[in-house]
Amino acid sequence: MSMRELSVETRLSTILARGKVEAGFRALSPEDAVDRLLRPVLLAEGFSPEGTDAALEGIRNREGAGSTSFGAVALPHARVGGLGRIVGALGANASGVFDSGPPGIRIVLAFASPASATVEHLQFLAQVARLLRQEETVADLLDATDPGGLLEAIRRRER
């Protein structure tokens, strides 16, 4: 097996196709959004309920130290021990995501990376920022009405 095959997948559309994608997504708060988006993904990845709680707590703590967001996009994330690949979930809503939380957030991309995958984590973050800083990408995501449309909007812009 070459090093290339061992590398962690960092392509957003591939990660989200194996994760959770939701159009018309609403959450009570940023914490609730992370929970609703990533909990099912972590459980599907084989994490125990306790392990999932710990991973989500890690993301909340990481966000408490300084929220990662720009424009209409929030990117709650953390590196998590025991994870074998980057996992992610995306929720989008043109009329806003949070009932109470930062106003103006329309897209939440929550993700977790393996604790050991520092390089891939940074590559993924850079790729996501590049994609989601494009107004056209954001507009396409907000126009999408189902998960397929959201994934297609991302695939169109990926290089």
Rosetta silent file (secondary structure, phi, psi, omega in degrees, C-alpha in Angstrom):
SEQUENCE: MSMRELSVETRLSTILARGKVEAGFRALSPEDAVDRLLRPVLLAEGFSPEGTDAALEGIRNREGAGSTSFGAVALPHARVGGLGRIVGALGANASGVFDSGPPGIRIVLAFASPASATVEHLQFLAQVARLLRQEETVADLLDATDPGGLLEAIRRRER
SCORE:     score description
SCORE:     0.000 S_00000001
   1 L     0.000  128.188 -179.929    0.000    0.000    0.000 S_00000001
   2 L   -78.541  164.750  176.748    1.464    3.373   -0.954 S_00000001
   3 H   -59.734  -34.825 -178.124    1.456    6.392    1.345 S_00000001
   4 H   -58.648  -42.848 -178.256   -1.119    7.951   -0.967 S_00000001
   5 H   -69.889  -25.346 -178.364   -3.644    5.202   -0.212 S_00000001
   6 H   -80.308  -14.930 -172.882   -3.060    5.571    3.523 S_00000001
   7 L   -67.193  157.057 -179.749   -3.866    9.251    3.524 S_00000001
   8 L   -81.756  132.770  178.213   -7.037   10.581    5.099 S_00000001
   9 L   -60.314  128.646  178.941   -9.764   11.626    2.647 S_00000001
  10 L  -121.613    5.731 -178.974  -10.045   15.426    2.606 S_00000001
  11 L   -79.095  121.482 -172.539  -12.480   16.012   -0.274 S_00000001
  12 H   -56.676  -46.120 -176.569  -15.539   17.745    1.155 S_00000001
  13 H   -62.837  -36.561  179.477  -18.126   16.143   -1.148 S_00000001
  14 H   -67.593  -43.468  179.649  -16.786   12.644   -0.360 S_00000001
  15 H   -64.282  -43.903 -178.347  -16.822   13.288    3.384 S_00000001
  16 H   -71.649  -30.488  178.689  -20.341   14.730    3.311 S_00000001
  17 H   -63.374  -27.184  178.539  -21.662   11.925    1.087 S_00000001
  18 L   -98.321    1.391 -177.887  -20.743    9.568    3.963 S_00000001
  19 L  -109.395 -127.468 -177.572  -21.967   12.016    6.598 S_00000001
  20 E  -139.274  134.841 -179.674  -25.185   13.981    6.970 S_00000001
  21 E  -135.347  130.545 -174.930  -26.481   16.799    4.794 S_00000001
  22 E  -139.430  121.894  172.049  -29.674   18.712    5.509 S_00000001
  23 E   -87.289  151.417 -178.620  -31.440   21.514    3.623 S_00000001
  24 L    67.489   29.421 -175.707  -33.831   23.704    5.628 S_00000001
  25 L   -74.327  132.014  174.284  -31.781   22.949    8.743 S_00000001
  26 L  -129.996  144.566  176.620  -32.782   24.684   11.999 S_00000001
  27 E  -141.556  155.116  179.955  -31.222   24.441   15.436 S_00000001
  28 L   -66.370  -37.947 -171.681  -31.886   26.088   18.780 S_00000001
  29 L  -157.360  170.075  175.083  -28.264   27.182   19.194 S_00000001
  30 H   -56.689  -39.895 -179.986  -24.760   26.543   17.836 S_00000001
  31 H   -63.858  -43.194  179.297  -24.334   23.718   20.392 S_00000001
  32 H   -63.346  -38.867  179.672  -27.622   22.148   19.333 S_00000001
  33 H   -61.816  -47.448  179.561  -26.563   22.392   15.675 S_00000001
  34 H   -59.685  -44.409 -179.256  -23.301   20.528   16.316 S_00000001
  35 H   -61.017  -50.027 -175.751  -25.160   17.877   18.286 S_00000001
  36 H   -68.178  -32.375 -178.585  -27.876   17.348   15.665 S_00000001
  37 H   -80.677  -48.489 -169.688  -25.432   17.305   12.755 S_00000001
  38 H   -93.570  -25.627 -178.035  -22.509   15.284   14.107 S_00000001
  39 H   -53.932  -51.903 -178.395  -23.999   12.934   16.736 S_00000001
  40 H   -62.765  -31.180 -179.322  -25.550   10.539   14.168 S_00000001
  41 H   -69.617  -44.092  179.811  -22.349   10.627   12.094 S_00000001
  42 H   -66.977  -40.068  177.534  -20.112    9.754   15.072 S_00000001
  43 H   -62.787  -42.430  179.177  -22.481    6.993   16.204 S_00000001
  44 H   -65.410  -25.314 -179.681  -22.494    5.567   12.659 S_00000001
  45 L   -78.527   -5.617  177.376  -18.684    5.695   12.762 S_00000001
  46 L   101.391    5.047  175.810  -18.779    3.244   15.683 S_00000001
  47 L   -70.547  143.908  173.099  -18.354    5.652   18.587 S_00000001
  48 L   -71.510  162.646  174.137  -20.177    4.692   21.786 S_00000001
  49 H   -54.576  -39.555  179.757  -22.777    7.158   23.089 S_00000001
  50 H   -67.717  -42.949  178.458  -20.237    8.166   25.768 S_00000001
  51 H   -63.627  -36.822  177.888  -17.459    8.546   23.207 S_00000001
  52 H   -66.102  -44.439  176.592  -19.798   10.622   21.051 S_00000001
  53 H   -56.630  -44.792 -178.067  -20.644   12.866   24.028 S_00000001
  54 H   -64.605  -41.370  179.751  -16.914   13.359   24.692 S_00000001
  55 H   -64.971  -43.670 -179.913  -16.190   14.194   21.048 S_00000001
  56 H   -66.194  -36.413  176.029  -19.063   16.713   20.902 S_00000001
  57 H   -62.184  -39.670  177.536  -17.860   18.239   24.179 S_00000001
  58 H   -60.396  -40.082  178.832  -14.425   18.639   22.563 S_00000001
  59 H   -68.767  -42.131  177.353  -15.993   20.577   19.706 S_00000001
  60 H   -60.018  -43.044  179.718  -17.965   22.784   22.116 S_00000001
  61 H   -64.838  -41.954  179.512  -14.774   23.526   24.070 S_00000001
  62 H   -62.911  -40.561  178.887  -12.870   24.273   20.869 S_00000001
  63 H   -69.204  -34.682  178.403  -15.646   26.660   19.782 S_00000001
  64 H   -61.925  -29.890 -179.992  -15.671   28.284   23.229 S_00000001
  65 L   -77.596   -8.664 -179.467  -12.027   29.226   22.687 S_00000001
  66 L   150.396  111.984 -176.095  -13.001   31.101   19.532 S_00000001
  67 L   -70.275  140.602  176.806  -15.744   30.400   17.047 S_00000001
  68 L   -98.923  105.724  176.505  -14.702   29.634   13.474 S_00000001
  69 E  -154.379  155.977  173.500  -17.013   31.479   11.136 S_00000001
  70 E  -150.912  136.215 -178.691  -16.954   33.885    8.216 S_00000001
  71 L    56.233 -127.121 -176.250  -19.855   35.563    6.503 S_00000001
  72 L   -90.572    6.775 -169.523  -22.886   33.291    6.565 S_00000001
  73 E  -114.614  130.066  171.469  -20.829   30.166    7.378 S_00000001
  74 E  -111.510  139.994 -177.162  -19.997   28.562   10.737 S_00000001
  75 L  -126.911   64.926  177.290  -17.375   25.789   10.909 S_00000001
  76 L   -64.456  131.693 -176.275  -17.509   24.152   14.330 S_00000001
  77 E  -161.388  165.866  173.831  -14.798   21.486   14.448 S_00000001
  78 E  -164.288  164.384  170.464  -12.186   19.706   16.514 S_00000001
  79 E   -94.116  138.161 -170.406   -9.654   16.920   16.333 S_00000001
  80 E  -128.660  128.416  176.111  -10.926   13.805   18.082 S_00000001
  81 L   -67.402  144.251  176.155   -9.018   10.814   19.418 S_00000001
  82 L    86.979   -0.422  178.791  -10.140    7.408   18.183 S_00000001
  83 L   -92.801  136.980 -177.267  -11.452    8.698   14.860 S_00000001
  84 L   -94.656  -13.781 -178.497  -10.139    6.963   11.737 S_00000001
  85 L  -154.408  168.648  173.817  -11.136    9.573    9.160 S_00000001
  86 L   -74.386  131.157  175.985  -12.504   13.077    8.839 S_00000001
  87 E  -120.762  148.953 -177.818  -16.266   13.056    9.346 S_00000001
  88 E  -154.599  165.976  178.502  -18.604   15.919    8.654 S_00000001
  89 E  -151.023  146.650 -176.924  -22.149   17.147    8.337 S_00000001
  90 E  -131.041  133.621  173.353  -23.678   20.210    6.750 S_00000001
  91 E  -123.439  135.725 -179.826  -26.898   22.069    7.461 S_00000001
  92 E  -133.644  144.557  177.301  -28.092   24.985    5.346 S_00000001
  93 L  -158.110  116.784 -176.658  -31.054   27.329    5.607 S_00000001
  94 L   -60.961  -26.428 -179.565  -31.494   30.554    3.641 S_00000001
  95 L   -95.300   14.455  176.673  -33.576   32.062    6.442 S_00000001
  96 L   103.855  149.815 -174.451  -30.945   31.344    9.090 S_00000001
  97 L   -96.526  -40.846 -170.373  -29.899   28.299   11.076 S_00000001
  98 E   -98.481  139.339  169.095  -30.119   29.314   14.747 S_00000001
  99 L   -70.540  -45.882  173.457  -33.143   30.263   16.844 S_00000001
 100 L  -137.455  125.110 -175.986  -30.705   31.929   19.243 S_00000001
 101 L   161.017 -170.613 -178.620  -27.077   32.353   18.361 S_00000001
 102 L   -57.125  125.957  178.527  -24.990   34.478   16.046 S_00000001
 103 L   -69.896  155.799  174.539  -27.381   36.154   13.578 S_00000001
 104 L    88.693   -7.441  177.983  -26.674   35.790    9.879 S_00000001
 105 L   -79.788  123.114 -178.210  -25.381   32.211    9.956 S_00000001
 106 L  -114.313  -18.590 -177.794  -27.023   30.322    7.070 S_00000001
 107 E  -134.621  130.692  172.999  -24.675   27.337    6.707 S_00000001
 108 E  -119.716  122.080  172.334  -23.144   25.150    9.404 S_00000001
 109 E  -114.383  105.758  179.938  -20.431   22.688    8.460 S_00000001
 110 E  -100.586  133.071  178.576  -19.524   20.658   11.538 S_00000001
 111 E  -148.293  159.862  177.083  -16.605   18.265   11.302 S_00000001
 112 E  -134.280  138.149  179.678  -14.178   16.195   13.314 S_00000001
 113 E  -115.551  153.734  173.781  -10.732   15.017   12.288 S_00000001
 114 E   -57.515  141.123 -178.446   -8.567   12.228   13.682 S_00000001
 115 L   -56.595  -32.085 -175.213   -6.340   13.576   16.475 S_00000001
 116 L   -83.150  -12.206 -169.462   -3.281   12.315   14.565 S_00000001
 117 L   -95.710   57.587 -175.994   -4.205   13.854   11.187 S_00000001
 118 H   -58.264  -47.980 -176.266   -2.835   17.374   11.712 S_00000001
 119 H   -63.722  -48.538 -179.482   -1.824   17.941    8.091 S_00000001
 120 H   -63.032  -37.513  178.844   -5.077   16.591    6.643 S_00000001
 121 H   -59.588  -46.697 -178.697   -7.073   18.604    9.192 S_00000001
 122 H   -69.717  -37.897  176.804   -5.406   21.831    8.054 S_00000001
 123 H   -61.859  -44.372 -178.342   -5.719   20.892    4.364 S_00000001
 124 H   -63.217  -46.625  179.995   -9.422   20.188    4.857 S_00000001
 125 H   -59.004  -42.368 -179.928   -9.981   23.456    6.725 S_00000001
 126 H   -65.564  -42.118 -179.523   -8.213   25.402    3.954 S_00000001
 127 H   -64.095  -44.533 -178.734  -10.229   23.650    1.221 S_00000001
 128 H   -64.141  -43.638  179.651  -13.521   24.275    3.015 S_00000001
 129 H   -62.085  -42.299  179.956  -12.689   27.932    3.620 S_00000001
 130 H   -61.539  -45.277 -179.299  -11.771   28.384   -0.055 S_00000001
 131 H   -65.736  -47.273 -169.715  -15.052   26.799   -1.194 S_00000001
 132 H   -86.913   -3.988  171.257  -17.347   28.503    1.291 S_00000001
 133 L   -85.483   -9.236  177.941  -15.825   31.972    0.907 S_00000001
 134 L   -82.559  121.207 -177.781  -17.118   31.951   -2.687 S_00000001
 135 H   -58.874  -34.184 -178.925  -20.428   33.795   -2.801 S_00000001
 136 H   -65.033  -40.631  179.322  -21.593   31.595   -5.690 S_00000001
 137 H   -62.584  -47.854 -179.596  -21.059   28.436   -3.636 S_00000001
 138 H   -59.432  -45.828 -179.695  -22.972   29.877   -0.690 S_00000001
 139 H   -60.423  -43.144  178.983  -25.812   31.015   -2.983 S_00000001
 140 H   -63.453  -40.975  179.439  -26.026   27.549   -4.588 S_00000001
 141 H   -64.440  -39.926 -178.121  -26.102   25.855   -1.176 S_00000001
 142 H   -73.642  -22.173  176.203  -28.870   28.157    0.019 S_00000001
 143 H   -80.349  -22.070 -174.755  -30.884   27.469   -3.156 S_00000001
 144 L   -66.704  142.577 -177.444  -30.651   23.688   -2.700 S_00000001
 145 L  -112.440   -3.650  179.834  -33.802   21.988   -1.437 S_00000001
 146 L  -152.426  167.717 -177.598  -32.460   18.504   -0.682 S_00000001
 147 H   -56.463  -38.899  179.203  -29.209   16.704    0.235 S_00000001
 148 H   -60.469  -41.196  178.792  -28.494   15.812   -3.402 S_00000001
 149 H   -65.488  -38.521  177.848  -28.694   19.462   -4.390 S_00000001
 150 H   -64.452  -46.867 -179.785  -26.336   20.463   -1.574 S_00000001
 151 H   -63.776  -40.071  179.734  -23.763   17.826   -2.562 S_00000001
 152 H   -62.934  -40.742  178.898  -24.052   18.802   -6.233 S_00000001
 153 H   -60.581  -38.579  179.155  -23.429   22.471   -5.386 S_00000001
 154 H   -72.325  -46.430 -178.849  -20.204   21.484   -3.615 S_00000001
 155 H   -58.135  -38.279 -179.351  -19.051   19.077   -6.337 S_00000001
 156 H   -60.504  -31.477 -173.403  -19.487   21.784   -9.003 S_00000001
 157 H   -98.337  -13.741 -179.452  -17.043   24.070   -7.185 S_00000001
 158 L   -70.013  142.806  172.637  -14.443   21.547   -6.064 S_00000001
 159 L  -109.289    0.000    0.000  -11.219   21.398   -7.992 S_00000001
